[in-house]
Amino acid sequence: MRTPVIAIFLLFLSLSFAGCATHPSYGNFISDQDNLNEQTITRDSVEKISTLYPPAKTRFDLQQPTPDQFGTGFVRGLRDRGFSLLEYPEEKVRLEEIQSERYRRVHEHEIIPTQKAVIKKMPPAPEGTGLPLFYILDQLANADMYRVTIQIGEQSLTRAYSKEKSGRVIPAGYWVRKE
């Protein structure tokens, strides 16, 4: 009788720790980005960060690629305000891929001269010394409600938005700051 209870407890405990070990996804998760004017959310997000952190004295290290409309506008808005911003290092990802290929070939004694030249030409990406910065932009299922969460270091800023019938996006509440 006691063994099944202990087994169930250990199973529950291991599943709860597995949830802690997984990393959340970051980025833009809005399915229909063409029908949403993200500029309002972008401007509002940059304005809020500007009130909490002094521009020209704060450096952010973006920890994700920003290929979407919100990400591109967010990066541009932060730079326009005077923030120093180290973007997601795509070159560092490519360098790591090349170095792992080089490592594999060195240990298999198949070094190709052109591969050595590529590695020497690419300098390593600069290591960040700023505050890590992530964002999540998502949508409530089957509704015109959106949420942006900006993670800066250990704290997060979150705000909800709604889309009016005219297509205009307006804040649906106050900013929530979790320290």
C-alpha positions in Angstrom: 0.0 0.0 0.0 2.8 2.4 0.9 4.9 1.7 -2.2 2.2 2.9 -4.8 1.7 6.1 -2.8 5.5 6.8 -2.8 5.7 5.9 -6.5 2.9 8.3 -7.3 4.5 11.1 -5.2 7.9 10.6 -7.0 6.2 10.7 -10.4 4.4 13.9 -9.5 7.6 15.4 -8.1 9.6 14.5 -11.2 6.9 15.9 -13.6 6.9 19.2 -11.6 10.7 19.5 -11.9 10.5 18.8 -15.6 8.2 21.8 -16.0 10.9 24.0 -14.3 13.6 22.7 -16.6 11.9 23.6 -19.9 12.5 27.1 -21.3 9.6 29.2 -22.5 9.3 30.2 -26.1 9.7 33.8 -27.0 8.6 35.8 -30.0 5.5 36.7 -31.9 2.7 34.0 -31.7 -0.1 35.9 -33.4 -1.5 33.8 -36.2 -2.9 36.5 -38.4 -0.3 39.3 -38.2 -1.5 41.0 -41.4 -4.8 42.0 -39.9 -3.2 43.5 -36.7 -1.6 46.9 -36.6 1.2 46.2 -34.1 2.5 49.7 -34.2 0.4 50.8 -31.2 1.7 47.9 -29.1 5.3 48.6 -30.2 5.1 52.3 -29.4 3.5 51.6 -26.1 6.1 49.0 -25.1 9.0 51.3 -26.0 7.4 54.2 -24.1 7.0 52.0 -21.0 10.6 50.8 -21.1 11.7 54.4 -21.5 9.9 55.4 -18.3 11.6 52.6 -16.3 15.1 52.6 -17.7 17.2 55.7 -18.6 17.9 55.9 -22.4 21.5 56.5 -23.3 22.5 54.8 -20.0 20.9 51.4 -20.5 22.1 48.6 -22.7 19.9 45.6 -23.7 21.0 42.3 -25.1 18.2 40.9 -27.2 18.0 37.2 -26.7 15.9 36.2 -29.7 15.7 36.9 -33.4 13.2 39.7 -34.4 12.0 38.8 -37.9 8.4 39.9 -37.3 6.8 43.3 -37.6 6.6 43.8 -33.8 10.2 42.8 -33.3 11.6 45.0 -36.1 9.6 48.0 -34.8 10.6 47.3 -31.2 14.3 47.3 -32.0 13.9 50.5 -34.1 11.9 52.2 -31.4 14.4 51.3 -28.6 17.3 52.6 -30.8 15.4 55.8 -31.7 14.9 56.5 -28.0 18.7 56.2 -27.4 19.0 52.7 -25.9 22.1 50.6 -26.7 20.9 47.3 -28.1 22.9 44.2 -29.0 20.7 42.3 -31.4 20.4 38.5 -31.4 23.7 37.3 -32.8 22.9 35.4 -36.0 26.7 35.4 -36.8 27.4 33.7 -33.4 24.9 30.9 -34.4 26.6 30.5 -37.7 30.1 30.5 -36.1 29.0 27.8 -33.6 27.7 25.7 -36.5 31.0 26.1 -38.3 33.0 25.4 -35.2 31.1 22.2 -34.4 31.6 21.1 -38.0 35.3 21.9 -37.7 35.5 20.0 -34.4 33.9 17.0 -36.0 36.3 17.1 -39.0 39.4 17.6 -36.9 38.6 14.6 -34.8 37.9 12.6 -38.0 41.1 14.0 -39.6 39.2 15.5 -42.5 40.1 19.1 -42.3 39.2 21.0 -45.5 41.4 24.1 -46.2 38.5 26.3 -47.2 36.7 25.5 -43.9 39.8 26.8 -42.0 39.7 30.1 -43.9 36.0 30.6 -43.2 36.6 30.1 -39.5 39.5 32.5 -39.4 37.5 35.3 -41.3 34.5 35.3 -38.9 35.2 37.1 -35.6 33.3 35.8 -32.6 30.2 37.8 -31.7 30.7 40.2 -28.8 29.5 38.9 -25.4 26.7 40.9 -23.9 27.0 43.0 -20.8 23.6 44.5 -20.9 20.2 43.4 -19.5 18.8 40.3 -21.3 15.7 41.2 -23.2 12.9 38.9 -24.5 9.4 39.5 -25.7 6.3 37.5 -26.2 3.3 38.7 -28.3 0.4 36.4 -28.3 -3.4 36.3 -28.7 -6.3 34.9 -26.7 -7.8 32.1 -28.7 -10.9 33.0 -30.8 -10.9 36.6 -29.6 -9.5 40.0 -30.5 -7.5 40.2 -27.3 -3.7 40.4 -27.4 -0.9 40.4 -24.8 2.6 41.6 -24.9 5.1 40.4 -22.2 8.6 42.0 -22.1 11.1 40.2 -20.0 14.0 42.4 -18.9 16.5 40.5 -16.7 14.5 38.9 -13.9 11.5 41.2 -14.2 8.6 41.2 -16.7 6.2 43.8 -18.0 2.8 42.7 -19.3 -0.1 44.5 -20.9 -3.3 43.4 -22.6 -4.7 45.0 -25.7 -8.0 44.7 -27.6 -8.8 45.2 -31.2 -11.9 47.3 -31.9 -14.2 46.6 -34.8 -12.6 49.5 -36.7 -9.3 47.6 -36.5 -7.7 50.0 -34.0 -5.7 48.4 -31.2 -6.2 49.9 -27.7 -4.8 49.0 -24.3 -7.3 46.8 -22.3 -5.7 47.5 -18.9 -2.7 48.8 -17.1 0.9 47.6 -17.3 1.7 44.8 -14.8 5.3 44.8 -13.6 6.6 41.6 -11.9 9.9 42.1 -10.1 
